[in-house]
Amino acid sequence: MGSVSHPPFVDVAMMQKVEERIIRPTIQGLQQQSIDYRGIIFFGLISVDDDPFVIEYNCRMGDPETQSVFPRLKTDLVELCRATAKGEVANVEVELDERAVASVILVSGGYPGSYEKGKVITGLDQVEGSLVFHAGTKFGADGALLTNGGRVLAITSYADTFQKAVAQSLTNAEKVQFEGAYFRRDIGFDL
């Protein structure tokens, strides 16, 4: 329902634990199994008493994390993908925007259970200072933008702090309307 990048509890000490306890053992496991893996490994983590634990592994970026992580990427994503495929990713310098980013997901009423599709979306022309990612949308026969999934839109904003980024995304999420629209207003509050 939303995400922030980067979480404030992920400091140098936490990243060291993640690298030592999760990333390096994962890579060593792939090497021991003679797996020539080239691509993304997404680590879904949770912090318990300042220790990282794996919730899930994925061979793709998660949603909605992608909408908060990729906007911070200054390095060309195509260049990174090409270098990864060639086994040359170590030669690419990855640059990140230091600003905080927050995404708020607008969902159809009833999500994650059953939900209706085909609801007219309005207000996107009023969104200012945020990126809008379409997930569950389509154009109707008359050209109107319609809902077409559970996760409909992601409103993503940059700011100096994640709290300001969340506030900007929430302000813009309130401008977007469709029947049954819902979004959480507590994204990042547990941080």
Residue frames relative to the residue before (quaternion, step in Angstrom):
aa qw qx qy qz dx dy dz
M 1.0000 0.0000 0.0000 0.0000 0.00 0.00 0.00
G 0.7925 -0.1471 0.0759 0.5870 3.59 1.28 -0.09
S 0.0663 -0.7930 0.6049 0.0301 3.53 -1.30 0.25
V 0.1828 -0.7448 0.6262 0.1405 3.52 -1.36 0.32
S 0.0709 -0.7694 0.6335 0.0405 3.53 -1.22 0.59
H 0.6200 -0.3885 -0.6813 0.0220 1.43 -1.41 1.98
P 0.5912 -0.5804 0.4091 0.3825 3.57 -1.10 0.62
P 0.5264 -0.6854 0.4041 0.2996 3.60 -0.83 0.93
F 0.6417 0.5261 -0.3466 0.4374 3.63 1.11 -0.45
V 0.5881 0.5497 -0.3802 0.4554 3.59 1.26 -0.13
D 0.0804 0.7977 -0.5847 0.1239 3.53 0.02 1.35
V 0.7674 -0.3480 0.2508 0.4765 3.58 -1.27 -0.13
A 0.6606 0.5090 -0.3133 0.4543 3.61 0.92 -0.89
M 0.6631 0.4872 -0.3126 0.4746 3.60 0.93 -0.84
M 0.6516 0.5105 -0.3266 0.4561 3.61 0.91 -0.81
Q 0.6153 0.5351 -0.3455 0.4645 3.58 1.05 -0.69
K 0.6483 0.5039 -0.3127 0.4775 3.60 0.97 -0.83
V 0.6448 0.5210 -0.3184 0.4598 3.59 0.94 -0.88
E 0.6729 0.4956 -0.3019 0.4587 3.56 0.88 -0.93
E 0.7187 0.4624 -0.2573 0.4510 3.59 0.82 -1.03
R 0.7808 0.3859 -0.1847 0.4554 3.59 0.84 -0.96
I 0.8001 0.2947 -0.1299 0.5061 3.59 1.09 -0.62
I 0.7387 0.4313 -0.2608 0.4475 3.60 0.60 -1.10
R 0.7029 0.4618 -0.2851 0.4597 3.61 0.70 -1.03
P 0.6675 0.4804 -0.3308 0.4628 3.66 0.84 -0.78
T 0.6126 0.5395 -0.3526 0.4576 3.60 1.06 -0.65
I 0.6732 0.4806 -0.2930 0.4796 3.58 0.88 -0.93
Q 0.6420 0.5139 -0.3232 0.4683 3.59 0.97 -0.81
G 0.6367 0.5272 -0.3236 0.4605 3.59 1.02 -0.74
L 0.6362 0.5110 -0.3229 0.4794 3.57 1.00 -0.80
Q 0.6654 0.5029 -0.2975 0.4646 3.58 0.95 -0.89
Q 0.6547 0.5127 -0.3130 0.4588 3.60 0.96 -0.85
Q 0.7003 0.4289 -0.2585 0.5087 3.58 1.12 -0.63
S 0.4012 -0.7362 0.4425 0.3183 3.60 1.37 0.08
I 0.3544 0.7134 -0.5132 0.3195 3.56 0.98 0.90
D 0.2201 -0.7648 0.5966 0.1034 3.57 -0.67 1.15
Y 0.0261 0.8375 -0.5416 0.0675 3.55 0.41 1.26
R 0.0223 0.7737 -0.6318 0.0421 3.55 -0.91 1.00
G 0.5707 0.5626 -0.4246 0.4214 3.54 -0.46 1.18
I 0.6814 -0.4527 0.3776 0.4337 3.49 -1.31 -0.38
I 0.0526 -0.7097 0.6971 0.0873 3.49 -1.20 0.67
F 0.1831 -0.7818 0.5926 0.0638 3.50 -0.60 1.22
F 0.1713 -0.7746 0.6043 0.0747 3.55 -0.77 1.08
G 0.1664 -0.7507 0.6328 0.0911 3.57 -0.59 1.14
L 0.0139 -0.8423 0.5359 -0.0565 3.57 -0.36 1.24
I 0.1398 -0.7314 0.6564 0.1213 3.50 -1.36 0.35
S 0.3014 -0.7331 0.5804 0.1867 3.55 -1.14 0.67
V 0.0074 -0.7770 0.6283 -0.0394 3.55 -0.79 1.12
D 0.8255 -0.1083 0.0175 0.5536 3.57 -0.51 1.20
D 0.6798 -0.5209 0.2580 0.4471 3.56 0.97 0.99
D 0.6003 0.4984 -0.3881 0.4906 3.58 1.15 0.59
P 0.3731 -0.7457 0.5055 0.2219 3.60 -0.88 0.91
F 0.0468 -0.7713 0.6346 0.0129 3.55 -1.11 0.81
V 0.4541 -0.6869 0.5025 0.2635 3.55 -1.09 0.79
I 0.2328 -0.7389 0.6191 0.1287 3.53 -0.96 0.96
E 0.7915 -0.1105 0.1193 0.5892 3.55 0.99 -0.92
Y 0.2459 -0.6820 0.6610 0.1936 3.48 -1.40 0.40
N 0.0003 -0.7798 0.6259 0.0164 3.56 -1.13 0.61
C 0.3618 -0.7118 0.5521 0.2399 3.57 -1.15 0.54
R 0.6855 0.3225 -0.2795 0.5899 3.54 1.18 0.70
M 0.5796 -0.5449 0.4473 0.4087 3.55 -1.25 0.18
G 0.4600 -0.6792 0.5021 0.2739 3.53 -1.14 0.64
D 0.2992 -0.7002 0.6137 0.2087 3.50 -1.32 0.37
P 0.5882 -0.1470 -0.7944 0.0377 1.79 -1.66 1.85
E 0.3481 0.7691 -0.4884 0.2209 3.61 1.21 0.14
T 0.5839 0.6022 -0.3674 0.4018 3.58 1.04 -0.74
Q 0.6887 0.5037 -0.2877 0.4350 3.57 0.92 -0.91
S 0.6993 0.4145 -0.2783 0.5116 3.60 1.23 -0.25
V 0.6874 0.4806 -0.2850 0.4639 3.59 1.09 -0.63
F 0.7071 0.4876 -0.2907 0.4216 3.61 0.69 -1.02
P 0.6237 0.5295 -0.3782 0.4330 3.68 0.93 -0.57
R 0.6357 0.5199 -0.3359 0.4613 3.61 1.16 -0.42
L 0.5677 0.6180 -0.3702 0.3984 3.58 1.25 -0.38
K 0.2046 -0.7815 0.5816 0.0961 3.57 -0.64 1.17
T 0.6062 0.5512 -0.3408 0.4609 3.57 1.15 -0.64
D 0.5572 -0.6222 0.4422 0.3270 3.56 -1.02 0.86
L 0.4338 -0.7227 0.4799 0.2434 3.58 -0.66 1.13
V 0.6303 0.5282 -0.3390 0.4570 3.61 1.00 -0.75
E 0.6271 0.5267 -0.3296 0.4698 3.59 1.02 -0.79
L 0.6537 0.5068 -0.3099 0.4688 3.59 0.98 -0.85
C 0.6600 0.5030 -0.3076 0.4656 3.59 0.93 -0.85
R 0.6490 0.5136 -0.3141 0.4652 3.58 0.95 -0.87
A 0.6705 0.4909 -0.2952 0.4715 3.58 0.91 -0.94
T 0.6225 0.5377 -0.3349 0.4596 3.59 1.04 -0.75
A 0.6696 0.5084 -0.2964 0.4532 3.57 0.87 -0.95
K 0.7103 0.4348 -0.2468 0.4955 3.57 1.08 -0.73
G 0.4770 -0.6723 0.4406 0.3556 3.61 1.23 -0.15
E 0.5737 0.6077 -0.3533 0.4203 3.59 1.23 0.48
V 0.2980 0.7981 -0.4900 0.1849 3.59 1.21 0.31
A 0.5813 0.5885 -0.3751 0.4183 3.62 1.12 -0.53
N 0.6570 0.5194 -0.3030 0.4547 3.59 1.24 -0.41
V 0.6404 0.5154 -0.3198 0.4712 3.59 1.28 -0.11
E 0.3081 -0.7344 0.5752 0.1868 3.53 -0.85 0.98
V 0.2360 -0.7765 0.5722 0.1180 3.56 -0.68 1.11
E 0.0902 -0.7912 0.6047 0.0144 3.54 -0.76 1.12
L 0.1335 -0.7954 0.5895 0.0445 3.53 -0.99 0.94
D 0.4802 -0.6044 0.5524 0.3147 3.53 -1.20 0.64
E 0.3938 -0.7584 0.4723 0.2158 3.59 -0.72 1.02
R 0.5188 0.6402 -0.4264 0.3731 3.59 1.21 -0.24
A 0.5086 -0.6065 0.5137 0.3311 3.51 -1.28 0.44
V 0.1346 -0.7660 0.6248 0.0688 3.54 -1.20 0.63
A 0.0195 -0.7912 0.6113 0.0006 3.56 -1.05 0.80
S 0.1451 -0.7773 0.6091 0.0606 3.54 -1.06 0.86
V 0.1210 -0.7449 0.6533 0.0605 3.51 -1.12 0.84
I 0.2609 -0.7873 0.5460 0.1186 3.56 -0.77 1.08
L 0.2297 -0.7340 0.6246 0.1355 3.55 -0.94 0.97
V 0.0878 -0.8127 0.5760 0.0011 3.55 -0.73 1.08
S 0.5653 -0.5721 0.4774 0.3538 3.51 -1.35 0.33
G 0.6063 -0.5557 0.4262 0.3768 3.56 -1.14 0.66
G 0.7571 0.3439 -0.2727 0.4839 3.57 -0.90 0.95
Y 0.5067 0.6441 -0.4259 0.3835 3.59 1.24 -0.39
P 0.5817 -0.1338 -0.8023 -0.0055 1.76 -1.97 1.49
G 0.5034 0.6295 -0.4390 0.3969 3.58 1.24 0.16
S 0.7802 -0.2710 0.2150 0.5212 3.57 -1.10 -0.64
Y 0.0040 -0.7841 0.6188 -0.0472 3.54 -1.08 0.79
E 0.4664 -0.6641 0.5104 0.2844 3.54 -1.24 0.49
K 0.2707 -0.7302 0.6056 0.1640 3.52 -1.26 0.57
G 0.7105 0.5025 -0.3194 0.3751 3.53 -1.35 0.08
K 0.4397 0.6807 -0.4699 0.3501 3.61 1.19 0.39
V 0.4724 -0.6872 0.4800 0.2724 3.59 -0.90 0.96
I 0.2377 -0.7662 0.5873 0.1072 3.56 -0.92 1.03
T 0.0084 0.7879 -0.6150 0.0281 3.57 -0.86 0.99
G 0.6958 0.5182 -0.3445 0.3587 3.55 -1.34 0.19
L 0.4602 0.6901 -0.4606 0.3160 3.61 1.19 -0.12
D 0.6219 0.5525 -0.3390 0.4394 3.60 1.12 -0.60
Q 0.6555 0.5060 -0.3036 0.4712 3.60 1.26 -0.26
V 0.5089 0.6411 -0.4229 0.3888 3.61 1.28 -0.19
E 0.0013 -0.8046 0.5918 -0.0491 3.57 -0.79 1.09
G 0.8470 0.2000 -0.1415 0.4718 3.56 -1.02 0.83
S 0.6880 0.4013 -0.2847 0.5335 3.58 1.23 0.41
L 0.4158 -0.6398 0.5745 0.2962 3.53 -1.32 0.38
V 0.1724 -0.7609 0.6148 0.1158 3.57 -1.13 0.65
F 0.1206 -0.7795 0.6133 0.0400 3.55 -0.73 1.13
H 0.2823 -0.7558 0.5717 0.1487 3.55 -0.85 1.04
A 0.0900 -0.7906 0.6049 0.0289 3.56 -0.90 0.96
G 0.8163 0.0752 0.0004 0.5728 3.58 0.66 -1.12
T 0.4249 0.6727 -0.4942 0.3504 3.56 0.52 1.22
K 0.0213 0.7626 -0.6461 -0.0233 3.53 -1.34 0.31
F 0.4565 -0.6389 0.5296 0.3208 3.53 -1.30 0.23
G 0.3916 -0.7033 0.5453 0.2340 3.54 -1.01 0.85
A 0.7229 -0.4303 0.3174 0.4376 3.57 -1.31 0.15
D 0.7078 0.4399 -0.2532 0.4913 3.59 1.11 -0.68
G 0.6000 -0.5932 0.3480 0.4086 3.61 1.29 0.09
A 0.4890 0.6542 -0.4430 0.3697 3.60 1.26 -0.04
L 0.4347 -0.6642 0.5402 0.2795 3.56 -1.14 0.69
L 0.0802 -0.8234 0.5613 -0.0239 3.56 -0.76 1.14
T 0.5235 -0.5795 0.5079 0.3634 3.54 -1.28 0.38
N 0.0081 0.8078 -0.5885 0.0328 3.55 -1.08 0.75
G 0.7707 0.2191 -0.1596 0.5767 3.58 1.12 0.59
G 0.6663 -0.4975 0.3778 0.4071 3.52 -1.35 0.04
R 0.7230 0.2641 -0.1639 0.6170 3.55 0.92 -0.99
V 0.1957 -0.8412 0.4993 0.0688 3.55 -0.31 1.27
L 0.8085 -0.0685 0.1163 0.5728 3.58 0.66 -1.14
A 0.1944 -0.7266 0.6393 0.1597 3.55 -1.30 0.44
I 0.1720 -0.7533 0.6287 0.0872 3.56 -0.84 1.01
T 0.0428 -0.8316 0.5499 -0.0650 3.56 -0.48 1.29
S 0.0299 -0.8211 0.5683 -0.0434 3.57 -0.83 1.04
Y 0.3337 -0.6984 0.6023 0.1949 3.52 -1.30 0.64
A 0.1591 0.7625 -0.6234 0.0686 3.58 -1.22 0.53
D 0.6726 -0.4900 0.3734 0.4100 3.56 -1.34 0.10
T 0.7725 0.1458 -0.0894 0.6116 3.59 1.17 -0.59
F 0.5854 -0.5796 0.4142 0.3870 3.56 -1.15 0.47
Q 0.5891 0.5742 -0.3744 0.4279 3.62 1.11 -0.58
K 0.6722 0.4745 -0.2936 0.4866 3.59 0.99 -0.83
A 0.6265 0.5266 -0.3361 0.4661 3.58 1.06 -0.71
V 0.6357 0.5105 -0.3244 0.4796 3.59 0.99 -0.81
A 0.6512 0.5248 -0.3198 0.4453 3.59 0.89 -0.92
Q 0.6536 0.5061 -0.3112 0.4688 3.59 0.96 -0.84
S 0.6609 0.4971 -0.3087 0.4700 3.59 0.94 -0.85
L 0.6519 0.5093 -0.3181 0.4632 3.60 0.97 -0.79
T 0.6216 0.5424 -0.3375 0.4533 3.58 0.98 -0.85
N 0.7165 0.4370 -0.2582 0.4785 3.57 0.89 -0.90
A 0.5941 0.5614 -0.3706 0.4411 3.60 1.07 -0.62
E 0.6388 0.5392 -0.3252 0.4421 3.59 1.04 -0.73
K 0.6333 0.5471 -0.3268 0.4391 3.60 1.18 -0.45
V 0.6607 0.4954 -0.2965 0.4797 3.57 1.20 -0.53
Q 0.0805 -0.8243 0.5603 -0.0109 3.55 -0.81 1.04
F 0.2489 0.6995 -0.6632 0.0944 3.53 -1.26 0.65
E 0.6384 -0.5508 0.3703 0.3900 3.55 -1.11 0.62
G 0.8240 0.1892 -0.1694 0.5066 3.56 -0.78 1.07
A 0.3619 0.7535 -0.4853 0.2563 3.60 1.25 0.08
Y 0.0383 0.7866 -0.6133 0.0604 3.54 -1.03 0.87
F 0.0997 0.7597 -0.6419 0.0312 3.55 -1.18 0.63
R 0.4895 -0.6544 0.4914 0.3011 3.53 -1.17 0.63
R 0.3014 -0.7634 0.5530 0.1434 3.53 -1.06 0.87
D 0.6530 0.5303 -0.3049 0.4465 3.60 1.28 0.06
I 0.2853 0.7719 -0.5238 0.2202 3.62 1.16 0.39
G 0.8368 0.1815 -0.1583 0.4916 3.56 -0.83 1.02
F 0.5001 0.6810 -0.4282 0.3207 3.62 1.18 -0.20
D 0.6424 0.5209 -0.3315 0.4540 3.60 1.15 -0.47
L 0.5979 0.5706 -0.3582 0.4343 3.57 1.27 -0.12
